[in-house]
Every structure is written in C-alpha cells, then in structure tokens.
Amino acid sequence: MIPSFGGFGLGLRKPHYADFLDTRVAVDFVEVISENFMVDGGRPRQILRDVRELYPVALHGVSMSIGSADGLDGAYLARLRALVDEIEPLFVSDHLSWTRIEGFSSHDLLPLPYTAEALEVVCANIDRAQEALGREMLIENPSSYIDFAPADMTEWHFLDSICARTGCGLLLDVNNVFVSASNHGFDPIAYLDGVPHDRVRQVHLAGHSRGKELLIDTHDRPVPASVWDLYAHVLPRLGPVATMIERDDDIPPLADLLAELDTARRIASGALREAA
C-alpha cells in the first residue's frame, strides 16, 4: 500500500519556478502536471530535475483516460514510466474520467456512468497502469456538471469499489466534492463519510467559480469557506495526509498561496488534535 505522507504543498506553476529554484519555499512537497514534463530532455525536464533535488515531487496526470473503453495508450504509459523512474515521486495520480476515444483526445476530463460495466473498464485500466508503472496510483474524484441515469452506485461507492479491486489509493479533491454536490444536489458530508478513508493519501484544495447555473472547477480563486469546512470535517477520519493548494489560473504571488497553505496547516492541526 502507498505509504502515508503528512506534508503540505503547492502546485508548481511557471510563474513561481524561480521562487522554488532560487529560495527555500516553506512547503513539504510540490505537485506538477505530469504531461508538462513527459518529454525527453529540454528545459522543462531540467527544471523538474532541479526542483526534485530540493523538494519531494508528486506527479499528477490529466490525460491517462482511466475511464476509456478503448483502453490505455501504451506509448503514454511508457513516457510516464520514464518520468516516474527518473523523478521517484511521492505519488502518481490521475482522474476518474475519460479524455480519449478512437485516438482523439478531448483535452477535457469527461464524466463516467457509475455502472458495473464502467467499473470493469476502470479497474482493468488501473490494473494495466499500475503494472506498467510498477507502483500503485492515486485516483482523483472528479468535478462534474452532468450525470447519467441509470447509475448502479454513488460516486463514493464507485471509488470504494475501485480501491478494493485494484489496490489503488485516493486523491480526495475536497473542492470537487463541493462543486459536484452543489451541481447534482447530493450531500457532500455523505460523500466524505462514504469514501474509503484508509485509502486517501492526498487532498486537493482549490477555489471555483459560479456559472449561470452550475459551479465550475476553475482553480482561479482562493479556497472558499465552504471547502475549508469540508476539509475540517473529513480530516479526523483520514489522519495525516498530504494536503496541497491547487491554483491554475489568475495565479497570485507565491506569498498568497503560502498564506492559504498556512490556513490548511492550522485547520489540520486543530482537527487532528480534536480526533486524538
């Protein structure tokens, strides 16, 4: 099983490369988008090598297409394995979604029906990915804007079944839980209480935007109070886990993100004391 790691980190984004390379930033790890560094040589790969000498790194993918009925792309897995072998990351993660069909990539994280048939596809793909990578993965719960009828199970039961059958871990995105719960009308507390807590190894925190009718997982705003509240609720059930702030647009100065990370530290400290 993937070892636990109780640190606090940030997503490594281009505006802050120099900060992380030239100064010692108060984080326990950084997370990078895997696909941005799945190249042979070049400046991006060298930057990641240099960062890895200073901080533990988590690799977070956006295009493995775990839910694809076409199966996984062998060339993609080979490139990712090369990056994993070089960087020796804390975690390798991707999303419970699909992005690819018949060789076409949507470049979007598309939702799945939570059916027994989809479960078979997802588990087969995770098994293949873990065998190719030589390690267990983390699977992230998605944000979603449509759902499918009929469904055989809830999303959290689907995740529980995936973990039981494949041995993978979970990357619990608390903002995604809030966004999907708001969009589909389910109880986010029931979701957080229903996931397999012993499988959660990493938590994502982020902000979102309000569209005309739905919440959108935009990662362009600070973590809101609603997401902090859910984080505080679930932490005592998880114990020490890796927590990070995601920011992918309208990226603020690094000091602002570090202040948010300090909020996460304070909430975690209080929640874990309360659970002791």
VENWO-V873307 format. One record per residue. N is the residue number from 1. PHI is phi in whole degrees, -180 to 180 (none if undefined). OMEGA is omega in degrees with one decimal (999 if undefined). D_CENTER is the distance of its C-alpha to the mean C-alpha in Angstrom with 1 decimal. Layout:
BEGIN
n->N phi->PHI omega->OMEGA d_center->D_CENTER
n->N phi->PHI omega->OMEGA d_center->D_CENTER
END
This chain:
BEGIN
n->1 phi->none omega->-178.8 d_center->17.6
n->2 phi->-62 omega->-179.6 d_center->14.9
n->3 phi->-63 omega->175.2 d_center->16.4
n->4 phi->-78 omega->177.3 d_center->15.3
n->5 phi->-145 omega->-171.0 d_center->14.8
n->6 phi->-99 omega->-176.3 d_center->15.5
n->7 phi->-89 omega->-179.3 d_center->15.1
n->8 phi->-126 omega->-173.7 d_center->14.0
n->9 phi->-143 omega->179.2 d_center->12.6
n->10 phi->-129 omega->169.2 d_center->12.1
n->11 phi->-73 omega->179.4 d_center->10.7
n->12 phi->-83 omega->-178.8 d_center->13.7
n->13 phi->-123 omega->-170.9 d_center->15.4
n->14 phi->-52 omega->-179.2 d_center->18.9
n->15 phi->-60 omega->-176.1 d_center->20.9
n->16 phi->-112 omega->-179.8 d_center->20.1
n->17 phi->-53 omega->-176.3 d_center->20.7
n->18 phi->-63 omega->178.9 d_center->24.2
n->19 phi->-59 omega->-176.3 d_center->23.3
n->20 phi->-75 omega->-178.6 d_center->21.1
n->21 phi->-87 omega->-172.3 d_center->23.8
n->22 phi->-101 omega->-180.0 d_center->26.9
n->23 phi->-133 omega->176.5 d_center->26.2
n->24 phi->-97 omega->-177.0 d_center->24.6
n->25 phi->-84 omega->-175.2 d_center->21.7
n->26 phi->-80 omega->174.4 d_center->21.1
n->27 phi->-131 omega->177.4 d_center->17.5
n->28 phi->-94 omega->177.6 d_center->16.7
n->29 phi->-165 omega->170.8 d_center->14.1
n->30 phi->-126 omega->175.1 d_center->12.5
n->31 phi->-121 omega->177.9 d_center->9.5
n->32 phi->-123 omega->173.3 d_center->10.6
n->33 phi->-76 omega->-172.2 d_center->10.1
n->34 phi->-54 omega->-172.6 d_center->11.6
n->35 phi->-63 omega->179.7 d_center->14.0
n->36 phi->-69 omega->-174.5 d_center->15.6
n->37 phi->-125 omega->-179.7 d_center->17.0
n->38 phi->-85 omega->179.7 d_center->17.9
n->39 phi->-131 omega->178.0 d_center->21.5
n->40 phi->-87 omega->178.5 d_center->24.5
n->41 phi->73 omega->178.6 d_center->25.8
n->42 phi->86 omega->-176.5 d_center->26.0
n->43 phi->-63 omega->-179.7 d_center->25.1
n->44 phi->-57 omega->-177.9 d_center->21.2
n->45 phi->-66 omega->179.8 d_center->21.2
n->46 phi->-67 omega->177.0 d_center->23.8
n->47 phi->-59 omega->-179.4 d_center->21.8
n->48 phi->-65 omega->176.2 d_center->18.9
n->49 phi->-59 omega->-178.5 d_center->21.5
n->50 phi->-66 omega->178.1 d_center->23.1
n->51 phi->-65 omega->-177.4 d_center->20.0
n->52 phi->-64 omega->176.7 d_center->19.2
n->53 phi->-70 omega->-176.1 d_center->22.8
n->54 phi->-107 omega->-173.4 d_center->22.0
n->55 phi->-142 omega->166.2 d_center->18.5
n->56 phi->-61 omega->-175.4 d_center->16.1
n->57 phi->-126 omega->169.4 d_center->13.3
n->58 phi->-106 omega->178.0 d_center->9.8
n->59 phi->-100 omega->-176.0 d_center->9.4
n->60 phi->-124 omega->-176.3 d_center->6.5
n->61 phi->-93 omega->179.7 d_center->8.3
n->62 phi->-129 omega->-176.0 d_center->9.2
n->63 phi->-144 omega->174.9 d_center->12.5
n->64 phi->-67 omega->178.9 d_center->12.9
n->65 phi->64 omega->-178.5 d_center->13.9
n->66 phi->-56 omega->-177.1 d_center->13.3
n->67 phi->-93 omega->-175.2 d_center->15.5
n->68 phi->-73 omega->175.9 d_center->18.3
n->69 phi->-70 omega->177.5 d_center->21.7
n->70 phi->-82 omega->-175.4 d_center->22.9
n->71 phi->84 omega->-176.7 d_center->20.9
n->72 phi->-94 omega->-179.8 d_center->18.9
n->73 phi->-86 omega->-176.8 d_center->20.3
n->74 phi->-63 omega->179.2 d_center->22.0
n->75 phi->-66 omega->176.5 d_center->22.4
n->76 phi->-61 omega->-179.0 d_center->18.7
n->77 phi->-63 omega->179.4 d_center->18.1
n->78 phi->-66 omega->178.5 d_center->21.0
n->79 phi->-66 omega->178.4 d_center->19.7
n->80 phi->-66 omega->178.5 d_center->16.3
n->81 phi->-61 omega->178.4 d_center->18.4
n->82 phi->-63 omega->178.0 d_center->20.6
n->83 phi->-68 omega->178.2 d_center->17.9
n->84 phi->-60 omega->-178.0 d_center->16.5
n->85 phi->-63 omega->-178.8 d_center->20.2
n->86 phi->-78 omega->-172.3 d_center->20.9
n->87 phi->-87 omega->-176.2 d_center->18.1
n->88 phi->50 omega->-172.3 d_center->17.7
n->89 phi->-75 omega->170.9 d_center->14.1
n->90 phi->-59 omega->-176.6 d_center->12.8
n->91 phi->-140 omega->166.4 d_center->9.9
n->92 phi->-123 omega->-175.1 d_center->9.2
n->93 phi->-135 omega->171.2 d_center->6.2
n->94 phi->-156 omega->-168.2 d_center->6.4
n->95 phi->-102 omega->170.7 d_center->6.7
n->96 phi->-78 omega->-175.5 d_center->9.6
n->97 phi->-166 omega->169.9 d_center->11.8
n->98 phi->-134 omega->-177.8 d_center->14.6
n->99 phi->-129 omega->-166.3 d_center->15.7
n->100 phi->-133 omega->173.4 d_center->18.9
n->101 phi->-149 omega->178.2 d_center->22.4
n->102 phi->50 omega->177.0 d_center->25.6
n->103 phi->83 omega->179.0 d_center->24.4
n->104 phi->-96 omega->177.0 d_center->23.4
n->105 phi->-103 omega->179.8 d_center->19.9
n->106 phi->-80 omega->-173.9 d_center->19.1
n->107 phi->56 omega->175.9 d_center->16.5
n->108 phi->-144 omega->-178.3 d_center->14.8
n->109 phi->-94 omega->-171.8 d_center->12.2
n->110 phi->-90 omega->-173.7 d_center->15.0
n->111 phi->-78 omega->179.3 d_center->15.2
n->112 phi->-115 omega->167.0 d_center->16.7
n->113 phi->-78 omega->-177.7 d_center->19.7
n->114 phi->-92 omega->-177.7 d_center->19.2
n->115 phi->-120 omega->177.8 d_center->22.3
n->116 phi->-62 omega->179.6 d_center->23.6
n->117 phi->-65 omega->178.3 d_center->24.0
n->118 phi->-65 omega->178.6 d_center->20.4
n->119 phi->-61 omega->178.2 d_center->19.4
n->120 phi->-60 omega->-179.2 d_center->21.7
n->121 phi->-63 omega->-177.3 d_center->20.2
n->122 phi->-62 omega->-177.9 d_center->16.6
n->123 phi->-65 omega->177.3 d_center->17.8
n->124 phi->-62 omega->-180.0 d_center->20.1
n->125 phi->-69 omega->177.5 d_center->17.5
n->126 phi->-65 omega->177.4 d_center->15.2
n->127 phi->-58 omega->-179.2 d_center->18.4
n->128 phi->-66 omega->-179.2 d_center->19.4
n->129 phi->-63 omega->-178.4 d_center->16.3
n->130 phi->-66 omega->176.5 d_center->16.4
n->131 phi->-67 omega->-178.8 d_center->20.1
n->132 phi->-67 omega->-177.4 d_center->19.9
n->133 phi->-87 omega->-179.3 d_center->17.5
n->134 phi->71 omega->-178.7 d_center->19.5
n->135 phi->-165 omega->175.5 d_center->16.7
n->136 phi->-77 omega->179.6 d_center->14.3
n->137 phi->-105 omega->165.4 d_center->10.7
n->138 phi->-107 omega->177.1 d_center->7.6
n->139 phi->-112 omega->-178.0 d_center->6.9
n->140 phi->-96 omega->172.6 d_center->4.5
n->141 phi->-66 omega->-174.1 d_center->7.4
n->142 phi->-89 omega->159.9 d_center->8.7
n->143 phi->-94 omega->-176.1 d_center->10.9
n->144 phi->-142 omega->-172.5 d_center->14.4
n->145 phi->-127 omega->170.8 d_center->17.9
n->146 phi->-136 omega->171.1 d_center->20.0
n->147 phi->-131 omega->-173.9 d_center->20.3
n->148 phi->-114 omega->172.9 d_center->22.6
n->149 phi->-124 omega->-1.7 d_center->25.8
n->150 phi->-86 omega->172.6 d_center->26.6
n->151 phi->-122 omega->179.9 d_center->23.6
n->152 phi->-86 omega->-175.2 d_center->24.3
n->153 phi->-161 omega->174.2 d_center->21.7
n->154 phi->-75 omega->178.1 d_center->19.2
n->155 phi->-61 omega->-177.9 d_center->15.5
n->156 phi->-70 omega->174.3 d_center->15.1
n->157 phi->-71 omega->175.6 d_center->18.0
n->158 phi->-60 omega->178.3 d_center->16.5
n->159 phi->-62 omega->178.6 d_center->13.4
n->160 phi->-60 omega->179.6 d_center->16.0
n->161 phi->-66 omega->177.4 d_center->18.1
n->162 phi->-59 omega->-178.6 d_center->15.6
n->163 phi->-62 omega->-178.1 d_center->15.0
n->164 phi->-64 omega->-173.9 d_center->18.8
n->165 phi->-87 omega->-173.5 d_center->19.8
n->166 phi->-111 omega->-175.8 d_center->17.6
n->167 phi->77 omega->179.3 d_center->16.8
n->168 phi->-73 omega->174.5 d_center->13.1
n->169 phi->-104 omega->-179.4 d_center->10.8
n->170 phi->-119 omega->164.4 d_center->8.1
n->171 phi->-104 omega->-174.6 d_center->4.8
n->172 phi->-90 omega->177.3 d_center->6.6
n->173 phi->-91 omega->-174.7 d_center->6.0
n->174 phi->-70 omega->176.3 d_center->9.8
n->175 phi->-63 omega->178.4 d_center->10.6
n->176 phi->-62 omega->176.3 d_center->9.7
n->177 phi->-60 omega->-178.8 d_center->11.9
n->178 phi->-65 omega->-179.5 d_center->14.6
n->179 phi->-61 omega->-178.6 d_center->14.6
n->180 phi->-66 omega->178.4 d_center->15.0
n->181 phi->-62 omega->178.4 d_center->17.4
n->182 phi->-66 omega->-177.0 d_center->19.5
n->183 phi->-73 omega->-174.1 d_center->19.7
n->184 phi->-110 omega->174.3 d_center->20.6
n->185 phi->80 omega->174.3 d_center->22.5
n->186 phi->-100 omega->-176.2 d_center->21.0
n->187 phi->-86 omega->-179.3 d_center->20.8
n->188 phi->-64 omega->178.0 d_center->17.4
n->189 phi->-68 omega->176.7 d_center->19.1
n->190 phi->-61 omega->177.6 d_center->20.0
n->191 phi->-62 omega->-176.7 d_center->16.4
n->192 phi->-64 omega->177.6 d_center->15.3
n->193 phi->-76 omega->-173.9 d_center->18.4
n->194 phi->-94 omega->180.0 d_center->18.0
n->195 phi->-72 omega->178.4 d_center->14.7
n->196 phi->-74 omega->-172.6 d_center->15.6
n->197 phi->-61 omega->-178.1 d_center->15.2
n->198 phi->-72 omega->179.3 d_center->16.3
n->199 phi->-99 omega->-177.7 d_center->13.4
n->200 phi->-77 omega->179.2 d_center->10.7
n->201 phi->-117 omega->-178.2 d_center->10.0
n->202 phi->-146 omega->177.5 d_center->7.4
n->203 phi->-126 omega->171.5 d_center->7.1
n->204 phi->-104 omega->173.1 d_center->6.0
n->205 phi->-126 omega->-177.9 d_center->9.4
n->206 phi->-160 omega->174.2 d_center->10.9
n->207 phi->-106 omega->-178.7 d_center->14.0
n->208 phi->-144 omega->178.6 d_center->15.3
n->209 phi->-121 omega->177.1 d_center->18.6
n->210 phi->-103 omega->173.9 d_center->21.3
n->211 phi->-84 omega->-178.2 d_center->22.7
n->212 phi->-62 omega->-176.9 d_center->26.1
n->213 phi->-127 omega->-172.4 d_center->25.1
n->214 phi->-130 omega->167.8 d_center->21.3
n->215 phi->-83 omega->-177.7 d_center->18.5
n->216 phi->-121 omega->-178.8 d_center->16.3
n->217 phi->-80 omega->-171.0 d_center->12.7
n->218 phi->-97 omega->-179.1 d_center->14.1
n->219 phi->55 omega->-177.5 d_center->12.5
n->220 phi->-122 omega->-178.3 d_center->16.1
n->221 phi->-142 omega->176.0 d_center->17.3
n->222 phi->-63 omega->176.3 d_center->17.2
n->223 phi->-63 omega->-178.0 d_center->15.4
n->224 phi->-83 omega->-178.4 d_center->18.1
n->225 phi->-58 omega->-178.5 d_center->20.1
n->226 phi->-60 omega->179.8 d_center->18.9
n->227 phi->-77 omega->175.3 d_center->15.2
n->228 phi->-58 omega->-179.0 d_center->16.7
n->229 phi->-63 omega->179.1 d_center->18.9
n->230 phi->-68 omega->176.4 d_center->16.3
n->231 phi->-60 omega->179.1 d_center->14.6
n->232 phi->-64 omega->-179.3 d_center->18.1
n->233 phi->-67 omega->-170.8 d_center->18.8
n->234 phi->-85 omega->-173.9 d_center->16.2
n->235 phi->-56 omega->-179.9 d_center->16.3
n->236 phi->-59 omega->178.6 d_center->19.7
n->237 phi->-81 omega->-175.5 d_center->18.5
n->238 phi->-95 omega->-169.4 d_center->15.8
n->239 phi->77 omega->-179.2 d_center->17.8
n->240 phi->-64 omega->176.0 d_center->16.5
n->241 phi->-136 omega->175.4 d_center->12.8
n->242 phi->-72 omega->-179.8 d_center->10.9
n->243 phi->-121 omega->177.6 d_center->10.2
n->244 phi->-142 omega->176.2 d_center->9.4
n->245 phi->-97 omega->175.2 d_center->10.6
n->246 phi->-100 omega->172.7 d_center->9.3
n->247 phi->-145 omega->-173.9 d_center->12.5
n->248 phi->-119 omega->179.3 d_center->13.2
n->249 phi->-147 omega->-174.9 d_center->16.6
n->250 phi->47 omega->-172.6 d_center->19.7
n->251 phi->-71 omega->-177.2 d_center->18.5
n->252 phi->-85 omega->172.1 d_center->20.8
n->253 phi->-58 omega->-177.8 d_center->22.5
n->254 phi->-57 omega->-179.1 d_center->20.6
n->255 phi->-59 omega->179.0 d_center->22.7
n->256 phi->-66 omega->179.1 d_center->21.2
n->257 phi->-69 omega->177.3 d_center->17.6
n->258 phi->-66 omega->175.8 d_center->19.1
n->259 phi->-66 omega->175.7 d_center->20.9
n->260 phi->-64 omega->179.9 d_center->17.9
n->261 phi->-65 omega->175.0 d_center->16.4
n->262 phi->-65 omega->174.9 d_center->19.9
n->263 phi->-62 omega->177.7 d_center->19.5
n->264 phi->-61 omega->178.7 d_center->16.5
n->265 phi->-62 omega->-179.5 d_center->18.7
n->266 phi->-65 omega->179.2 d_center->21.6
n->267 phi->-63 omega->-179.6 d_center->19.9
n->268 phi->-63 omega->-180.0 d_center->18.5
n->269 phi->-61 omega->178.8 d_center->21.9
n->270 phi->-66 omega->-178.2 d_center->23.7
n->271 phi->-66 omega->-178.9 d_center->21.6
n->272 phi->-73 omega->173.7 d_center->22.0
n->273 phi->-64 omega->-179.7 d_center->25.7
n->274 phi->-64 omega->-178.5 d_center->26.2
n->275 phi->-79 omega->-174.8 d_center->24.8
n->276 phi->-70 omega->999 d_center->27.0
END
